[in-house]
Amino acid sequence: MVGVSGVFERLVGQEPVVDVLRAAAAAARDVAASSGTVADLSGSAMTHAWLFTGPPGSGRSIAARALAAALQCEDPAEPGCGRCRACTTVLAGTHADVRAIAPDGLSIAVKRMREVVADASRRPSVGKWQVVLIEDADRLTEQAGNALLKMVEEPPDQTIVLLCAPTVDPEDISVTLKSRCRHVPLVTPSATSIAEVLQRDGIDAERAEWAAGVSGGHVGRAKRLATDPHAQAQRKQALSVARAAMSDGVYGTVEQLLRDAEAAAKELNAGLNERETEELRTALGAGGTGRGTAGAMRGSAGQLKDLEKRQKARGTRAVRDTLDRALIDLAALLRDALVQSTGAAVTLMHPDEAEQTRKLAAYATPEGLLTCVEAVLECREAIDLNVKPVVALDAMAAGVSTALRTQRR
Ligand SMILES: [Zn+2]
């Protein structure tokens, strides 16, 4: 990766974006060096509010975090050196003046946003700027978005806001908020550039190319597929739904998919939940024997209940995210079959499943396969709209198997 170094190295296949961010970091360094404020950034390559968009896995949150690190970097020669204490703590998520906000459940609430706005309006404690990083700005509630907008419109002297969202669609980000930000669009990185990064991380060439090829341009996904047997097994399970739909086992297969997603979410969150609860109990003085402990415990029951609620919402979201990934894989597999049945010369998204997709293409008509793709996409949408996953998945299973059965070649 010639010409790219330090914190920006993690951005895959986004050279134009890297150029923009490096220039921004250099401009911010100059302003900070002369004790300037956000007002002094006007007309420079830096600005106080940014919006990073791009498909999942393209690296929008990596880009935002890299810029955050470069803003706090202690190396004047190369802002974003990746080696200094500021860079490493920002990347690790422990820098005192970088506040990253991720939704706990399905959304970012106004209460949380107001706390962040209040904290971020103070002067930086160790760094050069106060940075607020919102990885899922599309999950801001309307009120939370308004609280944030106010800060962006009347920026405190040293506060920089970095937002990430899938697109600039008003569904993802309010038009006003977007209009106040500098927009940086990321693209889907090529399989070749993803494979390069995996190899740089020590994964052998064959595995890296396979994972990059089936990841749909999602860098994190490619990494997981290359290194995590659970991720590989989950993918296999998702892709087996189409095969099962040609025989009788489709309901069992989708329900297994759901059970696996639930188990994975539970495992992912178990340690975190336990730690949070423990920390809260300690903070609330649980286990103390002094006077006043009983009273404190009565008041703390509500806080523990709140935490439990947030943890439950986080679990729900993890299940949905895992299912969404599985459904994307399945839709891509059916699309591969459709492409093969029409003879179009397009790269397959699951080249290692070519035998299954050939069978599907020989089994059903292109119309039937298209109906199948639609059934899977409808299922994604239904889950996104809060339909119970088991209901949405069963409906999809019915849709796919009916389409395959009734639209035979
Ligand atoms: Zn640095």
Boltz pocket constraint, residues with backbone or C-beta under 6 A from the ligand:
constraints:
  - pocket:
      binder: B
      contacts: [[A, 69], [A, 72], [A, 73], [A, 74], [A, 75], [A, 78], [A, 79], [A, 80], [A, 81], [A, 82], [A, 83], [A, 84], [A, 85], [A, 86], [A, 87], [A, 88]]
      max_distance: 6.0
